[in-house]
Amino acid sequence: MMDILKELVEIAGERVSASPSERYCYRGDASQVFGHPEFVIRPESTNQVSRILRLCNENLVPVTARGAGTGLSGGCSPVKGGVVLDTSGMNRIVEIDIENQQVIVEPGVIAEDLNLHLHPYGFFFPPDPGSMAMCTIGGMIANNSSGMRCVKYGTVREYILDLEVALADGRVIHTGKKVLKSSAGYDLTRLFVGSEGTLGIITKAALKLAPLPKTRKLILSFFEQADIASQAVIKVFSEGITPSACEILDKTTLSVLKLCDSHLAIDEEGDMILFEVDGTETSTDEAARQIVEICKPLALSSRIVSGSEMKGIWAARRLVGASISRLDPQKTRVYMGEDVGVPLKEMPTLIRRVQQIAGKLNIPAMKYGHIGDGNLHVALFIDVSDELEWEKLRYAADKIHRAALDLGGTVSSEHGIGLARAKYLPEQLGADAFSVMHSIKIALDPKGILNPGKMGFD
């Protein structure tokens, strides 16, 4: 492996490192999946990425792409060693083209930074993951990220017009054009969205933009039980109302957030649904009132908020993933069984099953997430020094994944498969569909150098 170090340095200079301390820092993401790379490389151009891939392909060296490392599935963990290709330094906003409602960016651009640049033009990039202040556009595309506002605006795949991709052998292709629609050949753009770096390395992206709404309002509805709350959500959607966001925060989650932020202005008790509506002043007023009326027969209470109170509540919502330790400092949140999704009408059943699984094993669990599109995040936390608790946690996570599959759902709605959920993918897709996926992998990466070991591929 060290034989190619000189050639890598010729390509990327001091942006190549074999330092043990740096290699350690790149061994994983926010999951429990870790690897040990031989080299870390921070390319600064498409040309460098192409040359590095060509060299690694010729020498059978694994290459794992990485953005900000905020993933939760082991997607950027170099489990087969080799090279970690950190594209976070390729972070230029190449062109803002408002006339064509799009922007061209490099993969290392931070999602929140992009929207800050777009705000003066009156546009935004709608996908809104909880890690928006840290995650990169390249990572979002690789995992087809979504977040809180995808219930109305859709996931990342709806906003990708063209990708510049470096293939395993170093060739560079474009998957689309800057047009807003096309019916020309296979949809290669969609093929690379969600491929988690197993088919190629994204080096540029043309993104479609959406106009900023004139106003937003937030409805807080409280319910005696989480499954009753999910029934109210179904009723709202059945009446033809599509909120711009629809989140669930159960009682445990709310108590944690209040510990984190003593100024959080939520005095009500119960499991809470956040319904956000956006649009014009008139349309949001009407939609908010309708939601309150629809929820009234099931809710303990509902109220409409806006302005600074709304901003504070959304800021608190973004703290959920990191706040769990405040409930019990002796325990740690472990990201397993935490990103399942089911058809909307199955959400009450999924919530009940999760409650039963956690209760039977006596594992504390927070339930929160994007309930409007059937995506539930389950925060399980344990004493990580206790092996028995680890065993219980793994068993609970497996049961949660299988509950989602039993209900016609998915083991990952937005965080990706990586290695953490790889064993479930053939079961979710079916053997024949997984075989087709594997054939595509072999066609584009015949030597298997791109992110090996992920998504069920060796």
C-alpha atoms as one frame of an Amber mdcrd trajectory, in Angstrom:
protein
   0.000   0.000   0.000   2.819   2.422   0.823   4.144   1.868  -2.720   1.612
   4.336  -4.125   2.223   7.068  -1.535   4.751   8.842  -3.746   2.324   8.884
  -6.686  -0.515  10.150  -4.492   1.712  12.990  -3.265   2.550  13.840  -6.878
  -1.185  14.267  -7.505  -2.311  16.074  -4.349   0.889  17.215  -2.634   0.616
  18.074   1.051  -3.094  17.246   0.927  -2.105  13.583   1.313  -1.520  12.299
   4.836  -0.429   8.980   6.308  -0.247  10.389   9.836  -1.604   7.891  12.422
  -3.457  10.649  14.282  -5.177  11.924  11.141  -6.013   8.425   9.977  -7.600
   7.793  13.373  -9.786  10.889  12.997 -11.130   9.517   9.712 -11.951   6.018
  10.921 -15.716   6.513  11.067 -18.788   8.711  11.223 -21.396   9.132  13.990
 -22.362   5.437  13.874 -20.778   2.456  15.619 -19.006   1.382  12.392 -15.251
   1.989  12.170 -12.357   1.241   9.833  -8.673   2.114   9.513  -7.516   3.953
   6.373  -3.924   3.904   5.155  -4.170   7.408   3.673  -6.340  10.497   3.972
  -6.511  12.737   0.895  -8.201  16.117   0.616  -8.496  16.814  -3.109  -9.205
  20.320  -4.324 -10.322  19.662  -7.905 -12.148  17.218 -10.144  -8.870  16.534
 -11.933  -7.224  15.417  -8.694 -10.169  13.157  -7.816 -10.037  11.598 -11.284
  -6.290  10.916 -11.125  -6.507   9.489  -7.600  -9.275   7.106  -8.634  -7.396
   5.990 -11.740  -4.312   5.237  -9.648  -6.254   3.425  -6.927  -8.224   1.414
  -9.470  -5.025   0.256 -11.172  -3.557  -0.785  -7.798  -6.772  -2.248  -6.289
  -6.763   0.283  -3.438 -10.170   0.885  -1.772 -11.497   4.455  -1.885 -14.100
   5.751   0.571 -15.586   9.190  -0.097 -16.316  11.435   2.874 -17.949  14.796
   3.424 -18.461  16.157   6.929 -18.673  12.743   8.588 -22.122  13.394  10.089
 -23.582  10.143   8.712 -25.264   7.588  10.968 -24.829   4.344   9.024 -21.078
   3.881   8.619 -21.312   5.080   5.029 -17.960   6.907   5.116 -16.179   4.459
   7.429 -13.220   2.866   5.582 -13.947  -0.703   6.679 -11.617  -2.149   4.008
  -8.819   0.322   4.644  -7.265   2.123   1.684  -7.900   5.804   0.985 -10.403
   8.169   2.574 -11.160  10.868   0.028 -12.297  13.932   1.980 -14.119  16.231
  -0.447 -15.085  18.845   2.164 -12.382  21.186   0.851 -14.062  21.289  -2.568
 -16.533  23.837  -1.255 -17.061  26.498  -3.908 -20.465  27.779  -4.926 -19.576
  27.848  -8.622 -22.612  29.686  -9.993 -25.904  31.066  -8.691 -28.250  31.180
 -11.681 -31.502  32.667 -10.423 -32.908  33.168 -13.934 -32.798  29.393 -14.351
 -33.706  28.722 -10.689 -30.574  26.701  -9.991 -27.114  26.728  -8.489 -23.922
  24.807  -9.283 -21.859  23.709  -6.290 -18.923  21.529  -5.368 -19.608  18.615
  -2.994 -18.046  20.185   0.100 -20.469  23.122   0.331 -22.288  23.122   3.694
 -26.060  23.011   3.266 -26.767  25.871   5.681 -24.090  28.045   4.054 -25.696
  27.486   0.667 -29.058  28.712   1.937 -27.456  31.750   3.556 -26.024  32.677
   0.153 -29.373  32.080  -1.569 -31.529  34.004   0.912 -30.917  37.494  -0.557
 -32.182  36.203  -3.911 -35.432  34.936  -2.364 -34.698  31.251  -3.026 -33.580
  28.226  -1.010 -32.501  24.595  -1.287 -35.366  22.865   0.557 -33.907  19.572
   1.932 -33.455  20.271   5.638 -31.655  17.566   7.658 -31.028  18.048  11.365
 -27.291  18.299  10.643 -27.791  21.113   8.133 -25.279  23.373   9.860 -22.552
  20.760   9.304 -23.425  18.336   6.505 -22.155  18.762   2.945 -24.154  18.776
  -0.265 -22.112  15.833  -1.585 -22.993  13.744   1.456 -26.641  14.747   1.192
 -26.747  13.617  -2.442 -24.899  10.383  -1.709 -27.503   9.483   0.922 -30.573
  11.122  -0.664 -31.000  13.150   2.504 -34.246  14.862   3.393 -35.211  16.153
   6.835 -38.036  18.127   8.313 -39.505  19.805   5.229 -39.422  16.934   2.747
 -43.065  16.137   3.524 -43.993  19.057   1.243 -40.834  19.785  -0.716 -39.449
  16.293  -1.303 -36.030  14.732  -0.779 -32.692  15.646  -2.338 -33.348  13.584
  -5.470 -36.104  16.021  -6.520 -33.555  18.858  -6.706 -30.660  17.336  -8.668
 -30.519  18.419 -12.307 -26.988  17.285 -13.150 -24.053  15.626 -11.457 -20.399
  15.647 -12.408 -19.131  12.251 -11.289 -15.667  10.687 -11.302 -15.999   6.968
 -11.987 -13.878   4.197 -10.479 -11.496   4.143 -13.461 -11.023   7.921 -13.385
 -13.387   8.863 -16.211 -15.511  11.941 -15.500 -19.112  12.066 -16.707 -22.117
  14.370 -16.489 -25.425  12.684 -15.718 -27.793  15.432 -16.902 -28.152  19.004
 -18.121 -29.166  22.338 -16.634 -32.691  21.932 -17.997 -35.550  21.518 -15.529
 -36.758  18.345 -17.241 -35.469  15.816 -19.740 -36.674  12.583 -21.308 -33.401
  11.451 -22.849 -32.182   7.974 -21.958 -31.644   6.350 -18.580 -31.902   8.595
 -15.534 -28.251   8.416 -14.526 -28.670  11.311 -12.113 -31.137   9.368  -9.975
 -28.837   6.339 -10.154 -26.045   8.182  -8.350 -28.332   9.891  -5.831 -28.400
   7.606  -2.791 -25.575   5.385  -4.059 -23.411   6.201  -1.002 -20.152   6.503
  -2.941 -20.335   2.930  -4.255 -20.690   3.915  -7.938 -18.661   7.107  -8.295
 -17.465  10.256  -6.544 -19.592  13.407  -6.946 -17.416  16.401  -7.858 -20.077
  18.976  -8.834 -23.853  19.245  -8.726 -26.468  21.435 -10.385 -29.294  21.945
  -7.912 -32.821  23.156  -8.564 -34.024  25.867  -6.183 -37.402  26.803  -4.718
 -38.721  30.281  -3.882 -38.784  31.185  -0.209 -42.343  31.173   1.181 -43.764
  34.523   2.222 -44.550  33.350   5.742 -44.634  30.318   8.024 -46.820  29.366
  10.969 -46.511  26.549  13.458 -49.277  24.579  15.152 -48.463  22.768  18.402
 -50.862  19.908  19.134 -50.610  17.729  22.251 -51.979  14.207  22.643 -52.329
  11.675  25.426 -50.485   8.977  23.471 -48.079   8.982  20.534 -50.197   6.584
  18.512 -53.214   8.893  18.939 -51.025  11.754  17.703 -50.197   9.782  14.574
 -53.926   9.199  13.943 -54.393  12.985  13.947 -51.633  13.333  11.365 -53.405
  10.844   9.107 -56.634  12.849   9.438 -54.884  16.105   8.467 -53.403  14.589
   5.308 -56.665  12.835   4.471 -58.330  16.276   4.400 -55.969  17.334   1.623
 -53.693  19.541   3.741 -49.948  19.182   3.163 -47.918  20.886   5.908 -44.439
  22.104   5.053 -43.230  20.106   8.070 -44.898  17.595  10.367 -42.857  16.361
  13.337 -43.527  14.201  16.369 -41.832  14.732  19.738 -42.947  12.268  22.386
 -43.173  12.998  26.130 -39.638  11.773  26.806 -38.223  13.907  24.001 -40.004
  17.001  25.280 -38.701  16.482  28.804 -35.151  16.211  27.431 -35.504  19.423
  25.423 -36.781  21.292  28.471 -33.700  20.166  30.383 -31.522  21.519  27.562
 -33.337  24.824  27.193 -35.012  26.245  30.276 -36.481  29.055  28.133 -38.361
  26.669  25.862 -41.922  28.001  25.986 -43.812  24.709  26.068 -45.833  24.293
  29.242 -48.276  21.718  27.897 -47.886  18.008  28.601 -48.302  15.056  26.268
 -46.882  13.799  22.993 -46.534  16.741  20.626 -47.004  17.139  16.890 -45.494
  20.170  15.173 -47.448  21.112  12.050 -45.761  23.855  10.040 -47.579  25.527
   7.151 -46.051  27.991   4.719 -47.174  30.190   1.837 -48.976  33.512   1.794
 -50.399  35.127   4.928 -53.923  34.179   3.876 -53.176  30.568   2.943 -51.170
  29.862   6.097 -53.872  31.377   8.334 -56.514  29.186   6.719 -54.407  25.996
   6.819 -53.437  26.568  10.464 -57.061  27.017  11.539 -58.078  23.893   9.605
 -55.403  21.800  11.302 -56.496  22.966  14.757 -60.090  22.006  13.954 -59.141
  18.604  12.535 -57.026  17.756  15.593 -59.594  18.995  18.134 -61.456  15.648
  18.663 -58.173  13.809  19.387 -55.895  16.457  20.915 -55.538  17.539  24.513
 -54.830  21.035  23.186 -53.636  22.905  20.091 -52.334  26.405  19.501 -50.781
  28.456  16.700 -47.393  30.148  17.128 -45.204  32.297  14.896 -42.262  34.665
  15.037 -39.589  34.269  17.716 -41.459  31.525  19.575 -41.573  29.427  16.414
 -37.865  29.970  15.795 -37.068  28.865  19.345 -39.091  25.683  19.004 -37.424
  24.746  15.710 -34.000  25.457  17.198 -34.844  23.111  20.068 -36.065  20.462
  17.620 -32.632  20.445  15.984 -31.044  19.667  19.367 -32.935  16.412  19.842
 -30.309  14.044  18.442 -27.575  15.405  20.685 -29.606  16.078  23.824 -30.428
  12.576  25.059 -27.622  12.434  27.639 -29.320  15.169  29.671 -32.001  12.665
  30.718 -29.420  10.324  32.262 -25.732  11.358  32.120 -24.753   7.735  32.835
 -26.209   6.604  29.535 -25.278   7.270  25.897 -27.446   7.428  22.825 -26.433
   4.762  20.296 -27.544   5.188  16.698 -29.100   1.803  15.991 -32.664   1.065
  14.866 -33.177   4.797  14.560 -34.345   5.651  11.035 -37.222   3.389  10.067
 -40.128   4.369   7.845 -43.549   2.950   7.078 -46.608   3.911   5.005 -48.364
   6.737   6.825 -51.398   4.695   7.852 -49.090   2.169   9.562 -47.440   4.774
  11.776 -49.731   4.186  14.815 -48.899   0.461  14.673 -45.173   1.135  14.333
 -45.196   3.449  17.350 -47.011   0.853  19.461 -44.523  -1.840  18.419 -41.544
   0.361  19.273 -43.059   1.074  22.689 -43.557  -2.637  23.274 -40.003  -3.516
  22.195 -38.355  -0.847  24.367 -40.666  -1.548  27.311 -40.090  -5.299  27.247
 -36.319  -4.819  27.308 -36.473  -1.916  29.773 -34.482   0.339  27.433 -35.373
   4.053  27.607 -36.408   5.368  24.194 -37.208   8.756  22.722 -39.525   8.719
  19.719 -39.365  11.676  17.371 -39.064  12.386  13.674 -40.749  13.284  10.430
 -44.086  11.640  11.077 -45.713  13.389   8.112 -43.851  11.136   5.687 -43.830
   8.051   7.897 -40.257   8.443   9.168 -39.708   7.650  12.861 -36.433   8.174
  14.715 -36.012   6.017  17.809 -33.352   7.158  20.266 -32.255   4.222  22.392
 -29.706   4.914  25.089 -27.692   2.611  27.326 -24.753   2.366  29.682 -22.106
   1.656  27.041 -19.814   0.012  29.616 -22.403  -2.736  30.219 -22.184  -5.570
  27.665 -25.602  -6.886  28.673 -27.152  -3.550  27.733 -25.351  -3.703  24.371
 -26.918  -7.104  23.735 -30.360  -5.766  24.597 -29.799  -2.741  22.371 -28.781
  -4.851  19.343 -31.805  -7.073  19.869 -34.128  -4.045  20.139 -32.675  -2.442
  17.008 -33.165  -5.651  15.046 -36.762  -5.919  16.238 -37.441  -2.291  15.239
 -36.005  -2.834  11.762 -38.052  -5.978  11.285 -41.206  -4.265  12.549 -40.789
  -1.659   9.813 -40.280  -4.333   7.163 -43.310  -6.287   8.408 -45.410  -3.148
   7.935 -44.262  -2.677   4.346 -41.667  -0.061   5.235 -37.949   0.609   5.063
 -35.004   0.202   7.444 -33.749   3.642   6.389 -35.845   6.619   5.369 -33.022
   9.154   5.128 -29.776   8.136   6.856 -28.684   5.500   4.355 -27.724   1.834
   4.468 -23.926   1.939   4.801 -22.763  -1.045   6.800 -25.041  -0.559   9.820
 -28.152  -1.706   7.903 -26.571  -3.633   5.038 -27.873  -7.042   6.107 -31.482
  -5.887   5.745 -31.229  -4.521   2.198 -31.646  -7.836   0.278 -34.660  -8.622
   2.439 -36.218  -5.200   1.885 -35.657  -5.166  -1.880 -36.088  -8.867  -2.607
 -33.375 -11.141  -3.998 -33.985 -10.324  -7.677 -34.003  -6.546  -7.197 -30.870
  -6.713  -5.055 -29.204  -8.803  -7.779 -29.987  -6.072 -10.334 -28.478  -3.498
  -7.997 -25.371  -5.643  -7.605 -25.063  -5.928 -11.404 -25.040  -2.133 -11.703
 -22.314  -1.959  -9.049 -20.173  -4.472 -10.962 -20.716  -2.646 -14.259 -19.530
   0.716 -12.899 -16.942  -0.549 -10.408 -15.765  -3.964 -11.672 -12.744  -4.055
  -9.357 -14.853  -3.129  -6.323 -12.692  -0.263  -5.082 -15.480   2.233  -4.303
 -16.641   2.146  -0.696 -16.341  -1.650  -0.462 -18.289  -3.503   2.215 -21.269
  -1.144   2.102 -24.895  -1.663   1.093 -24.441  -5.428   1.157 -21.648  -5.445
  -1.446 -18.316  -7.111  -0.652
